[in-house]
Amino acid sequence: MRHESISPELFIENRRRLCAMLPPNALAVVNTNDILPTNADGTQTIVANSDLFHLTGVEQEQTILVLYPGADDERNREILFLREPTEEARIWEGCKFSKEEAQKQTGIANIQWLHGFPRLFHRLMCACDAVFLNSNEHARAVIEVESRESRFVAETMRKYPLHDYRRLAPLMHRLRAVKSETEVKLIRRACEITGQAFERVLRFMRPGVAEYEVEAEFAHEFITHRSRFAYPPIIGSGANACCLHYTANESICRDGELVLLDVAASYANYNADMTRTIPVSGRFTRRQKQVYNSVLRVLRQCIAALIPGIAHKTWQKQAEQMIERELLELGLLKMSDIKRQKPDAPALRKYFMHGVGHPLGLDVHDVAVLSEPMQAGWVMTVEPAIYIPEEGFAVRLENDVLLTDKGPVDLMAHIPIEVDEIEEIMSVASAGRRGDAARKAPAGSPGKRR
């Protein structure tokens, strides 16, 4: 694994919490993700199944977890099935888990090879009363490709048609929404790496660099610190920032423009999610600063409103009301626009058309039960924005916030966000580049200081 090892106590506790949610004599099964093909004989790097990782810390292909807390044989209450390591696999793919290594990683005593799964699973299915199977039930998921999990569900229901089948996903959504201390620590680490990369970009940014060069600066910092991109990076300069999911990252950043940076690190599969908007030249114009400070005020107020018990839809409505006031102050909306608006088409949607935040964790858009009040232990993104296509720029700001009973904790409070601190860092970097250029210039040349 690229990241530092995680204590198995995290996974032991997560399994304990899930087992406590299962009814008597029920078992649950979670599969790993497929290794997806590309073209010819190519494959993608495996993406960990978030539920399996949450319960075991395992990312290896062809892995199955079976939990049966009511099993008569105590050894069968937790079983992890793994692909058996072979010499051929070691040569071509690298080392796979031994049973001893898997026990140490997961805290599961009963580790079995995958070829033994059908026979043992049949015995357990004959004994249990209810079966919890997993599926991707994220509300925004677009499912077009059959997954390993969905194939397993179909095969199991075909072989055992008379069982009482139930959905594991709602239980996992509740379980994963509330982060433990260890999980918060891992998200904090992702936030720290993200902040270091952002400060690197502040020192690098100047007119004439390409968006892809900015992306490369983030990549350097992420990889150096044993992390990766949490999602495809958005580096949108000028009008590109008005495209919400712009990922081409191909334009030149020009003097006078703003560049929107929606980029964050993932560490040990736990994600950060950050957006900053900075001036290419190192200085905001008067108008850019007005819009920027409007968005920043909304960000601060939305963070303050994140207290346990608030409903997500209430929080979203509050954010929209805040942005509406700012749009009036900026002259982008008039009271007549608001009076004429329809309930399902508020006037502010012209300049702010998305949610103000979402749960964050093992997935960037993490699972949670958003129809119920938020709880202490949730980690939420906060990302207000104002998009002004007619003026050729946008401002979006985003921090990650932990809800606690003592008030919200901004996990990105250390990352520069105020206009003055951004301009100061960029100014110092610009002066340093000028000094370097002067020192490198030949004696008597126009760049040499006299």
N, C-alpha and C positions, 0 to 999 in steps of 0.2 A: 504494500500500500504506500501511496505517496505521503500521506499525512501521518502525524504521530499516532501511536496506538491509543485507543480509547479504553478506559477501564470497562471490563465486562459487567461491572455492577450496574451500569446504565441499561444494558440490554436485559439483564436479569430482572431489574425493577420494571422495565417496560412490559416484559412478558407476564410478570406477576399481576400488573394492573389489568392487562387484557384478560387473563384467565379469571380474574375476579368479576369480569363483566359477562362471562359466558354462563348460560344456565346449566343446571346439573346434567351430567353425562353427555356433554357436547364436545365435539372436537373442531378445531380450526386448522386450515391449511393455507400457507402462503408460498407462492412460487417466485423465483427470480425472474428478471426480464430476459428476453431473447437477446442474442447478439445479432444485430440487424445487418442484412446484406446491403451492399452499395451497387456496384457494377462489376461485371466479369467475376473474379474470385475475391473481390474486396469485401471487407466488413467494417462496420463502425466499432469504435471502442464501446465496451459494455457500459450501459448506464444502470446504476444500482436501482433495484426496486426499492422505493422509499419505505414501504411497509416492512419488507424483509430486513432492510438495514436497520430500521427502528427497533426491531425485535431481536436482531442477532449481530449486527455490525458486519455482515457478510456481503461481499459484492461479487462473488464468484459465480460463473454461469452454471446452469443446471442444478441449482440448489433448491431444496424443498424443506420447509419447516412445518412440522405437525405438532400441534398442542392439544393434549387430551388430559386436562387436569383431573378428570374423574376415572382415569384408567385404573383397573385393578392392579396391574403390574406397574409399580412406581417408575420403572425404567422407561415406560412408554408415555409418560406424561409430557415429556419434551423430547422430541427426536429431530435431529437435523440430518438430512440426506444430502450427500455431496458426491460429485463426480470423483471417481477413484483416480488418484495420481498414477501416471504411467511414465516410463522412461521416454517414450516417444513424445508425450505431451511436454515433459520437462525440456526436451531438446528444442521443440518447435515453439512452444508457448511460454515456457518458464514454469516455475514451481506452483503446484496447487496445494491446498490445505492437506496436511496429514490429519489424522483423527486427533492427535494430541494438540496440534496447533489450533484446530477448530474448537476444541474444548476450552483452551486458554482464551481464545478470542471472544467466545460467546457465553461461556459459563454453562453450556449445555453438556451434560455428562454422556448422553447417548448419541453418539455420532455413528451413522451408518452410511455405507456406500449406496449409490443411487440404484444399482441393479437389484438391491434387496427391497426397494420401495413397494412394488406391486403386491408382493405376498404379505408383508407386514401391514400395509394400508388396508388390505382386504380384511384381515383379522380385526383391525380397529373399527372398520366400517360395520362389521357384523355386530359389534358390541355397543356402539354409540346410539343415542336417540336423535341427536340433532347435529347437522354438519354446517359449519360456517365457511363459505367459500368467498373468495375475494374478486373484486372487479374495480375498474377505474370509474368512480362515480363523482368525479369532480364536475361541478355544474357547467364549467366552460370547456370541458374536454370535447374534442372532435375526433371520434374513434372510427377510423377507416381501415386499420390494419389489425388482423386478429393477433392477439398477444399469446404468450405461453400460458398465462393465467386463464384466459378465456378458453383456450383449447382444453386445458385441464378441467375446467368447469363442465364443458360440454361432454367430455369423455366420462367424467365421474357420474354425471346425471344419467348418462346412457347405461352405464354398467349397474347403477344402483338407483333405479327410477322411483322406488317407494320410500326413500328416505325423506326426512324433514330437513329441507335445505333452507338456510337463512343467509342474510347478507352480512359479510364481515366489515365492509367499507364503513357503514355508519359508526361502528364501534371504534375503528381505527381513526376516524375523523375526530371523535371526541378525545381519544387517547393522545393523538399527536398534536392537537391544538394547544394543550397546556404543556409548556416546556419545563423540563427539570433544570436544576442548577447547571448540570453538566452540558446540557444542550444549549443553554444561554451562553455558557462560556465558549462553546464552539462557534456560535453565531457572532459573538463578540470578536473572536479571532478573525472571522471572515470580514467583519467590519473594519478591524484594524488594518488588515492587508489592503482593503479597498481604499482606506484613507491614505495609506502610504503611496499607493499607486496614483491617487488623485493629486497629491502634492508633487509627485514626479511630473505629472502632466502639466500642472501649473507652471513649473519651472521650464518645461519644454515648449509650451505653446507660444507661437508667434505667427505673424502673417506669412503666408506662403507654404506652410506645412500642409500635408494632405491629411484627410480624416483617417486614412488607414495607417499613417505614421503615428497618429495619436493612439490608435488601437494597439499598435505595436508596443508603445510605452507601457500601457496597462498590462499587456501580455508578459513583458519582461518582468515586471514587479510581481505579478501573480505566480508565475512559474518559479521564480526565485524563492518564493515563500511557500512552496509546496501546495499551491492552490491552483484553481483554474477559473475560467469565466463561468459565472453562475447562469448566464443566458447569453445569446448573441448580442454583442455590444452595439449600442446605438451612439454614433458619433455624428451628430447632425449640425452642420454649420449653416448659418443664414436661414433661408426658407426651408431647408431640409428638416429643421427642428419641428416644423409644423406637421410632419408625417409621424404619427405616434410610434410606429414600429419600423422606422427607417433603419436598415442595416447594411445598405450598400457601402457606406463609408468610403466613398470614392472621390469626393469633391475636395477642392483646395479651400482652406480656411483663409478668408480675406480680411484685410484691415477694415475695421469698423463693424464687423459682424460679431454676433454671439455664436457660441457653439454649445449645443446641448449634449451633455455626457451622461447617458444612462448606462452605467457600467458597474459591475460589482464582482467580487470574488466568491467562490464556493470553497470552503475548507472542510475536509472530512465529510463531504456531501451536505453540510449545512451552509445555507446561502445568506449572503448579504444582498441588498438591493438599494442602490444609490443613484440619485440623479443630481447633477450640478449643471449650472449654466454659467459660462464664463466668457469674458470679452477676448477675442482673438488678439487684439492689440495690447491688452493688459489694462485698459481703462474703459469703463462703461460710459456710454453717452448719457446725457440727461434723461432722455426718454427711456432708454434701456434700464437705467437705474430706477426710474419711477415704477416700471412694470416689475422689475426684480423685487423691489422692496414690498410691493403689493403681495406678491406670491409668498415672500418670506413671512409677512405678517400672518397670512392664512396658515402657513405651515406651523408657526408657533402656536396659534390658537387651536388648531386641530390636534396637535400633540397634547396640549393641556386638557383637551376634552376626552382623552383616552383613559377613562377610568372604568374599573370593573362594574358591570351592570348596564352600561350603555349599549343600545342596540346598534348594529352596523348601519341600518337604514336611517336611524336618527342622526348618527354621526355624519353620514353622507349628506343629509339634508342641511345640517348645520354648516358644513363646508361650502355647499352651494350658495347658501345665504351670505356667507362671508365673501365669497368670490364675486357675487352679484354686487355687493357694496363697493368692492374694489374696482369693478368694471365701470360703475357709475362715476367714481372719483377720477378714473383714468380717461373718461370721456368716450369710452368704447360702447357704453349703453346709455340710453336716456330713459327717464321715467316713463315716457310714452311707450317705449319698447316693452317695458315690464307690464304696463297696463294692458297692452294688446296681446301679450303672450297667452298661449294655450297651456292648460295643465300638463299635457304630455309633451309639450315642446317649449320649455322655458327659454327665454331669450339668451341666457348665459351660455347655452349649449353651443352657440356660435364660437365661443372662445374657450370653453371648458366642457369637454364631452365624455369624460371617463370617470371611473371611480376614484375616490380620494385615497384609497388604501386597501390592502388585502393582507391576509395572514401570510407569514413567512416562516420557513423552517427547512425541512428536507426537500421541499419543493419551493420554487420561488413564489408561485401562487399556491400556497400551502392549503391543506385541507382543514376545515373547521365547520361547525354548524352555524352558519351565519344568520339563520333565522332565530337563534337564541342570543341572549345578551353575552357580550364579551366577558371573559373571566381573567382574573389574575393569572399570569403565566403565559398568556397569549403574546406573541410578537407580531406587531402590525407595521406595515409600511405606511408612510404618510407622504402623499405625492400630489399636492395641488399644483396647478399650472394655469397659464394664460397663453393661448396661441393666437397670434395676430398675422395671418397670412398676408393681409393687405399691406402690412408694414415690413414683411419679410423676416420676421423673427418670432421666437417663442421663448418662454421661461418656464421651466419645470424644476422643482426642487423636491428632493425625497430623502427622508431619513427613516431608520428602523427603530421602533419603539417597543419596549417591554412594558406590559401592563402589570402593575403591582398594587397591593392594597394601600401602599403609602404614596401612590401617585405614579405617573408615567416616568419611565427611565429611557432617555434618548441614548441609544447604543452608538450613535454617530455624532454625539455632542463634540467630540474631539476633532472632527473633520471640518476644515474651513468652509464657512458658508456666508458670513457677512461680507458686504461689498468691500469694506475697508481692508479686511484681512486677505481677501482674494487679490485685490489690487496691489497690496504691499508685497505679497509673495512673488507675484508676477513682475513687479517693478524691480525687486532685488535681483531676480533671475535675468531680467533684461539688461540691467547695469553690469552684471557679471559677464554676460556675453559680449557687451561692448568693450569691457576691459580686456577680455581674452583676445578679441580681434585686434585691439590696439597693441597688445604685447606681441602678437604674432606678425604684425605689419613690419616690413623692412624699414630701416632707418631712412628718414627723409620722405617716406611715402605719406599720402594724405591721411592715412589712418593712424599714423604715429603721433602720439602726444609730445608736445615740445615744452 
